[in-house]
């Protein structure tokens, strides 16, 4: 009901004038009724109607002036609304001052009336105390002005969202919660009690008149206080409920939650802050998603939580390197978009297998990928998931039949952290384990199972995973001083995997004068490196 009345007052050209006039006439009616109950009018003598008519000249003039000014205010403050357009910045700021402007003007019209009424009643009724008369009219004037402020402040509330879109967040002291609470207290308690004190202290009034007037003022105070308190409670509780619902949605991950800004008080500031919170979380989530696609979710979280400082430490990790066999020949023999499509399907397999085993795809290097297990998120056992991921990648690539690959896995200490400058950082891993994984990948391209892992990985892995691997050979990798004991996985199916020959249509290349690896038929491996498997006694495979 109140909301409909407010909407009508906003749309009707005489709505503002009607509300302001009603508030002031109500205050005047309360004062006149109080004077009648208190016996004040009876002490004016038999000619009291003429005295009231004489005194009422100024209120009539003030009434007409108030209507004229209120109609003018409607055009001044709400002209943009009548024109069905957004307010300009000046009009929006002016609208925020409307409650104070109308309240001060109401007081300006009341105060001369108080003086005129006090003087006239003092002349017509010398038995009445002029101080009591002036006090009653003055308190009534402030009561009417306070009610007018609360009404006009409620009237402009539906326009605040429009104002907020023009000015951004804005706050005006006159509509703060503190001012509303103080005015509600004044309307509901302070001013009615002051009027009651004045009536009870009137020496000219009879005891029965004072009691009757006190009861009347108490009833008015209770009624007005209940309405004012209800309006205040609703003005605070309704937006708080909306804020709570919005925060619940945000807590559940709904970054699109928004709260309409319906006030220029602290509540409006809070509404704006909640909207900013949702927008910032949405942007942060978008950054995390986009950033995570480039560097990995864990690295993105680390960067967003940490800052721009260069950080890192030494970690024991398992590095997995995947590389495509014959990528140069493939890229020259296929249209670029077809080759990229094949490469993307391969890398999708790599990413899925790595992330589902708690690893990080650290970087793509053309047709190769470096995956890390144990950084930046430390794992109690990083070798087992690396071995599991290597087998899965090989099996799924084999199933597609599109590309031939080599996979190398190594284990050891590396530096894991940020490298770069203050303006450009990259998370990376640097160490012998990474180099060894890359060299093992090249060698793995010639291995039937297409996977080679170092002895350190096998020793660090879980027992159930070690049972799926067998010793392959001892190899001296390029750049490595010591031979590397290599393992490959056991073919449980008993059949040799069939790989797509990606180079059958290419001319045979001359031998590489600088081979990456040298394969040695070394002395038998140490007992610690052997497992009971029939393949251990087989000659080295090349």
C-alpha positions in Angstrom: 0.0 0.0 0.0 2.7 2.4 1.0 4.7 1.5 -2.1 1.7 2.2 -4.4 1.2 5.6 -2.7 4.8 6.5 -3.2 4.7 5.5 -6.9 1.5 7.6 -7.4 3.1 10.6 -5.7 6.1 10.3 -8.0 4.1 10.0 -11.2 1.3 12.5 -10.4 2.2 16.2 -11.0 0.5 17.2 -7.7 1.7 14.2 -5.7 4.5 15.9 -4.0 2.3 18.9 -3.1 -0.4 16.6 -1.7 2.0 14.7 0.6 3.8 17.8 1.9 0.5 19.6 2.5 -1.1 16.7 4.2 1.9 16.4 6.6 1.7 20.0 7.6 -2.1 20.1 7.9 -1.9 17.0 10.1 0.5 18.8 12.4 -1.8 21.8 12.5 -4.8 19.6 13.2 -3.0 18.0 16.2 -2.2 21.4 17.7 -5.7 22.7 17.3 -7.3 19.6 18.8 -4.8 19.8 21.7 -5.7 23.4 22.4 -9.4 22.5 22.4 -9.0 19.6 24.8 -6.8 21.7 27.0 -9.6 24.3 27.4 -7.4 26.9 25.6 -10.2 27.8 23.1 -12.8 28.1 25.9 -10.7 30.7 27.6 -10.9 32.9 24.5 -14.4 33.7 25.4 -17.7 33.3 23.4 -16.1 34.9 20.4 -13.4 32.2 20.0 -14.5 31.2 16.4 -13.8 34.7 15.2 -10.4 34.7 17.0 -9.5 31.4 15.4 -10.6 32.7 12.0 -8.4 35.8 12.5 -5.5 33.6 13.6 -6.0 31.3 10.7 -5.3 34.0 8.1 -1.6 33.2 8.2 -1.9 29.4 8.0 -4.2 29.9 5.0 -1.6 32.1 3.3 1.1 29.6 4.2 -1.0 26.8 2.9 -1.4 28.4 -0.5 2.3 29.3 -0.6 3.2 25.8 0.3 1.1 24.3 -2.5 2.6 26.7 -5.1 6.1 26.0 -4.0 5.5 22.2 -3.9 4.2 22.3 -7.5 7.2 24.3 -8.5 9.5 21.8 -6.7 7.8 19.0 -8.7 8.9 20.5 -11.9 12.4 21.5 -10.6 13.3 18.2 -9.0 11.3 15.7 -11.1 11.3 17.3 -14.5 13.5 14.6 -15.9 11.0 12.0 -14.7 8.1 13.7 -16.5 10.3 13.8 -19.6 10.9 10.1 -19.3 14.7 10.5 -19.4 17.7 10.0 -17.2 18.5 12.9 -14.9 21.7 14.9 -15.6 24.4 14.9 -13.0 23.2 18.3 -11.7 19.6 17.1 -11.5 20.6 13.9 -9.7 22.6 15.8 -7.1 19.8 18.3 -6.6 17.3 15.5 -6.0 19.3 14.2 -3.1 18.9 17.6 -1.4 15.1 17.6 -1.8 14.2 16.3 1.7 16.3 18.9 3.5 15.1 21.7 1.1 11.4 21.0 1.7 11.9 20.5 5.5 13.7 23.8 5.9 11.1 25.6 3.8 8.3 24.1 6.0 10.1 25.4 9.1 10.5 28.8 7.4 6.7 28.9 6.9 5.9 27.6 10.4 8.0 29.9 12.5 6.4 33.2 11.4 3.0 31.5 12.0 4.1 30.5 15.5 5.0 34.1 16.3 1.8 35.5 14.8 -0.4 33.0 16.7 1.4 33.6 20.0 1.0 37.4 19.8 -2.7 37.3 18.7 -3.7 34.7 21.4 -1.9 36.8 24.0 -4.0 39.8 23.0 -7.3 38.0 22.8 -6.8 35.8 25.9 -4.7 37.3 28.7 -5.5 34.3 30.9 -3.5 32.0 28.7 0.2 31.7 29.3 2.1 33.1 26.1 5.0 30.8 26.9 2.8 27.7 26.8 1.2 28.9 23.6 4.5 29.5 21.9 5.9 26.2 23.1 3.0 24.2 21.8 3.1 25.8 18.4 6.9 25.5 18.2 6.9 21.8 19.1 4.1 21.2 16.6 6.1 23.0 13.9 9.1 20.8 14.5 7.0 17.7 14.6 5.4 18.5 11.3 8.8 19.3 9.8 10.3 16.0 11.0 7.3 14.1 9.6 7.7 16.0 6.3 11.4 15.0 6.1 10.6 11.3 6.6 7.8 11.4 4.0 9.9 13.1 1.3 12.9 10.9 2.1 10.7 7.9 1.5 9.2 9.5 -1.6 12.5 9.8 -3.5 13.8 6.3 -2.6 12.5 4.6 -5.8 14.6 7.1 -7.8 17.9 6.3 -6.1 18.8 3.4 -8.4 18.5 5.8 -11.4 20.6 8.4 -9.5 23.2 5.8 -8.7 23.5 4.9 -12.4 24.2 8.6 -13.1 26.5 9.5 -10.1 27.8 6.1 -9.2 27.8 5.3 -5.6 26.8 8.4 -3.6 25.9 9.2 0.0 24.1 12.2 1.5 24.3 12.9 5.2 20.6 13.8 5.4 19.5 10.3 4.5 21.9 8.4 6.7 20.7 5.8 9.1 21.7 8.0 12.0 19.6 10.9 10.8 16.6 8.7 10.2 16.9 7.1 13.7 17.2 10.5 15.4 14.2 11.9 13.5 12.1 8.8 14.2 12.9 9.1 17.8 12.0 12.8 17.8 8.6 12.1 16.0 7.8 9.1 18.1 9.0 10.1 21.5 10.8 13.3 22.1 8.4 15.9 20.6 5.2 14.2 21.9 6.6 14.0 25.4 7.7 17.6 25.3 4.2 18.6 24.3 2.8 16.5 27.1 5.2 18.2 29.6 4.0 21.6 28.3 0.4 20.7 28.7 0.8 19.3 32.2 2.8 22.4 33.2 0.1 24.9 31.9 -1.1 26.8 35.0 -4.2 28.1 33.3 -5.6 24.6 32.4 -7.9 22.7 34.7 -6.8 19.3 36.0 -9.4 17.5 34.0 -8.4 19.3 30.8 -4.7 18.5 31.4 -5.5 14.8 32.0 -7.7 14.7 28.9 -5.1 16.3 26.8 -2.3 14.1 28.1 -4.3 11.0 27.2 -4.9 12.5 23.7 -1.2 13.3 23.2 -0.2 9.9 24.5 -2.5 8.2 21.9 -1.1 10.4 19.1 2.4 9.7 20.2 1.8 5.9 20.3 0.2 6.0 16.9 2.7 8.2 15.2 5.6 6.4 16.9 4.3 3.0 15.8 4.1 4.2 12.2 7.5 5.9 12.2 9.2 2.9 13.8 7.6 0.5 11.4 8.8 2.6 8.4 12.3 2.8 9.9 12.4 -0.9 10.6 11.2 -1.7 7.1 13.7 0.7 5.6 16.5 -1.1 7.3 15.2 -4.7 7.4 14.1 -5.0 3.7 17.5 -4.1 2.2 19.3 -6.1 4.8 17.3 -9.2 3.8 18.1 -8.5 0.1 21.8 -8.1 1.0 21.8 -11.4 2.9 20.2 -13.2 0.0 22.7 -11.7 -2.4 25.6 -12.7 -0.1 24.3 -16.2 0.1 24.3 -16.4 -3.7 27.8 -15.0 -3.8 29.0 -17.5 -1.2 27.6 -20.3 -3.5 29.6 -19.0 -6.4 26.9 -16.9 -8.2 29.1 -13.9 -9.2 26.1 -12.5 -11.2 24.2 -11.6 -8.0 23.4 -7.9 -7.8 21.6 -5.7 -5.2 19.6 -2.7 -6.4 20.9 0.5 -4.7 17.9 2.0 -3.0 19.4 4.4 -0.6 22.0 7.1 -0.2 22.6 6.0 3.4 25.1 3.6 4.9 22.9 0.9 3.6 23.2 2.2 0.1 27.0 2.2 0.5 26.8 -1.4 1.7 24.6 -2.3 -1.3 27.2 -0.8 -3.6 30.0 -2.6 -1.8 28.3 -6.0 -2.2 27.9 -5.3 -6.0 31.6 -4.4 -6.2 32.4 -7.6 -4.3 30.5 -9.7 -6.8 32.0 -7.9 -9.7 35.5 -8.3 -8.4 35.0 -11.9 -7.6 33.6 -12.5 -11.1 36.7 -10.7 -12.6 39.0 -12.7 -10.4 37.3 -15.9 -11.4 37.6 -14.9 -15.0 41.3 -14.1 -14.6 41.9 -17.4 -12.8 40.1 -19.3 -15.6 42.0 -17.5 -18.4 45.3 -17.4 -16.5 44.8 -21.1 -15.6 44.4 -22.1 -19.2 47.9 -20.7 -19.9 49.9 -21.6 -16.9 47.8 -24.2 -15.0 45.2 -23.8 -12.3 47.7 -24.3 -9.4 50.1 -21.8 -10.8 47.3 -19.3 -11.4 46.1 -19.7 -7.8 49.6 -19.3 -6.5 50.2 -16.1 -8.5 46.8 -14.6 -7.6 47.4 -15.3 -3.9 51.0 -14.4 -3.7 51.8 -11.3 -5.7 54.6 -10.2 -8.1 57.6 -11.2 -6.0 60.1 -13.7 -7.5 59.7 -16.8 -5.4 60.7 -20.5 -5.5 62.4 -23.3 -3.8 64.1 -26.7 -4.4 61.7 -29.6 -4.7 61.9 -33.3 -5.3 59.7 -33.7 -8.4 59.0 -36.2 -11.2 59.3 -34.6 -14.6 57.4 -36.1 -17.6 58.3 -35.1 -21.1 56.2 -35.9 -24.2 57.4 -35.3 -27.7 56.0 -36.2 -31.2 58.0 -38.4 -33.4 58.6 -37.0 -36.9 56.8 -33.7 -36.3 58.9 -31.8 -38.9 57.9 -34.3 -41.7 54.3 -34.3 -40.5 54.1 -30.5 -40.5 55.5 -30.3 -44.0 53.3 -33.0 -45.4 49.9 -31.8 -43.9 48.0 -28.6 -44.1 48.8 -26.5 -41.0 45.3 -26.5 -39.6 45.1 -30.3 -39.9 48.5 -30.7 -38.2 47.5 -28.3 -35.4 44.2 -30.2 -34.9 46.1 -33.5 -34.5 48.5 -31.8 -32.1 45.6 -30.3 -30.0 44.0 -33.7 -29.7 47.4 -35.1 -28.4 47.9 -32.2 -26.0 44.3 -32.6 -24.7 45.2 -36.2 -23.7 48.4 -35.0 -22.0 46.6 -32.3 -20.0 43.8 -34.6 -18.9 46.1 -37.4 -17.9 48.4 -35.0 -16.0 45.8 -33.0 -14.2 43.8 -36.1 -13.2 47.0 -37.4 -11.6 47.6 -34.2 -9.6 50.3 -33.0 -12.0 50.9 -29.7 -13.8 51.4 -29.2 -17.5 54.2 -26.6 -17.0 54.6 -25.6 -20.7 54.0 -26.6 -24.3 57.1 -26.5 -26.5 55.8 -26.7 -30.0 54.8 -30.4 -30.4 56.2 -31.3 -26.9 55.0 -30.9 -23.4 56.7 -30.7 -20.0 54.6 -32.1 -17.1 55.6 -31.8 -13.5 54.4 -33.8 -10.5 55.3 -32.4 -7.1 55.3 -28.7 -7.9 53.9 -26.1 -7.2 51.7 -28.4 -5.1 53.8 -30.8 -3.1 52.8 -34.5 -3.3 53.8 -37.2 -0.7 54.4 -39.5 -3.7 55.0 -37.8 -7.0 56.6 -40.7 -8.8 53.6 -43.0 -8.8 51.2 -40.5 -10.5 53.9 -39.6 -13.0 54.3 -43.3 -14.0 50.5 -43.8 -14.1 50.1 -40.7 -16.3 52.8 -41.8 -18.7 51.1 -45.1 -19.3 47.8 -43.5 -19.8 49.1 -40.9 -22.3 50.8 -43.7 -24.3 47.7 -45.9 -24.3 45.3 -43.1 -25.4 47.6 -41.8 -28.1 48.0 -45.4 -29.3 44.2 -45.8 -29.4 43.8 -42.7 -31.6 46.4 -43.9 -34.1 47.2 -40.4 -35.3 50.7 -39.7 -33.9 53.8 -41.5 -32.7 55.3 -40.2 -29.5 58.1 -40.7 -27.0 57.7 -40.2 -23.3 60.5 -39.8 -20.7 60.1 -39.6 -17.0 62.8 -38.6 -14.5 63.0 -37.9 -10.8 65.1 -35.6 -8.7 65.6 -32.2 -7.1 64.8 -29.1 -9.2 64.2 -25.4 -8.7 60.5 -24.8 -8.9 59.5 -21.2 -8.9 59.2 -17.9 -10.8 61.8 -16.7 -13.3 61.7 -13.4 -15.2 61.5 -9.8 -14.2 59.2 -7.5 -12.2 57.0 -7.0 -15.2 57.0 -10.6 -16.7 57.1 -13.8 -14.7 56.9 -17.4 -15.6 56.6 -20.4 -13.3 59.1 -23.1 -14.4 61.2 -26.0 -13.1 64.9 -26.1 -13.7 67.2 -29.0 -12.9 68.9 -32.3 -14.1 65.6 -34.2 -13.7 64.0 -32.0 -16.4 67.0 -32.4 -18.8 67.1 -36.1 -18.2 63.4 -36.5 -18.9 63.9 -34.6 -22.2 66.8 -36.9 -23.2 64.8 -40.0 -22.2 62.0 -38.9 -24.4 64.2 -38.8 -27.5 65.5 -42.3 -26.7 61.9 -43.5 -26.0 60.9 -42.9 -29.6 63.0 -45.9 -30.6 61.6 -48.1 -27.8 58.8 -50.5 -28.6 56.7 -49.3 -25.6 57.6 -45.7 -26.3 58.3 -44.9 -22.6 61.6 -44.7 -20.8 61.9 -43.8 -17.1 64.9 -43.5 -14.9 65.8 -45.8 -12.0 65.1 -42.9 -9.6 61.5 -42.8 -10.6 61.0 -46.5 -10.1 62.7 -46.4 -6.7 60.4 -43.5 -5.6 57.2 -45.1 -6.9 54.8 -47.2 -4.9 55.3 -51.0 -4.9 52.1 -51.7 -6.8 53.2 -49.4 -9.6 56.8 -50.7 -9.7 55.4 -54.1 -10.5 54.2 -52.8 -13.8 57.7 -51.8 -15.0 60.7 -53.7 -16.1 64.4 -52.9 -16.7 65.1 -52.0 -20.3 68.8 -50.9 -20.7 71.6 -48.7 -19.4 72.0 -45.7 -21.6 74.4 -42.8 -21.7 72.4 -39.8 -22.6 73.8 -36.8 -24.3 75.1 -34.2 -21.8 75.1 -36.8 -19.0 78.3 -38.0 -17.4 76.9 -41.1 -15.9 74.9 -43.9 -17.6 71.2 -43.9 -16.9 69.4 -47.1 -15.9 66.2 -47.1 -18.0 62.9 -48.9 -17.4 59.9 -49.3 -19.5 56.4 -50.7 -18.7 55.4 -54.3 -19.1 53.2 -55.2 -22.0 50.5 -57.1 -20.1 48.7 -57.9 -23.4 51.6 -59.8 -24.7 51.5 -58.0 -28.1 53.7 -55.3 -29.4 51.9 -51.9 -29.8 51.2 -50.8 -33.3 52.0 -47.2 -34.0 51.1 -45.0 -36.9 54.1 -44.7 -39.2 54.3 -41.0 -39.7 57.3 -41.0 -42.0 56.7 -43.7 -44.7 56.1 -41.2 -47.4 59.3 -39.2 -46.5 62.8 -39.6 -48.0 65.2 -41.4 -45.8 67.4 -38.9 -43.8 71.1 -39.2 -43.5 72.5 -40.4 -40.2 72.8 -37.8 -37.5 76.5 -37.0 -36.9 75.8 -35.9 -33.4 73.4 -38.5 -31.9 71.6 -37.4 -28.8 72.2 -40.8 -27.1 74.7 -43.5 -27.0 73.4 -46.9 -26.2 75.9 -49.2 -24.4 75.5 -52.9 -23.7 76.9 -52.3 -20.3 77.8 -54.8 -17.6 74.8 -56.3 -15.9 73.0 -53.9 -13.8 73.3 -54.0 -10.0 71.1 -56.4 -8.2 69.1 -53.4 -6.7 68.1 -52.5 -10.2 66.8 -55.9 -11.2 63.4 -57.4 -10.6 62.3 -61.0 -11.1 61.1 -60.8 -14.7 61.8 -63.0 -17.7 62.7 -59.9 -19.7 65.7 -59.1 -17.6 67.8 -61.9 -19.2 66.9 -60.8 -22.7 69.6 -58.9 -24.7 69.3 -55.1 -24.7 66.7 -53.7 -27.1 67.6 -50.8 -29.3 
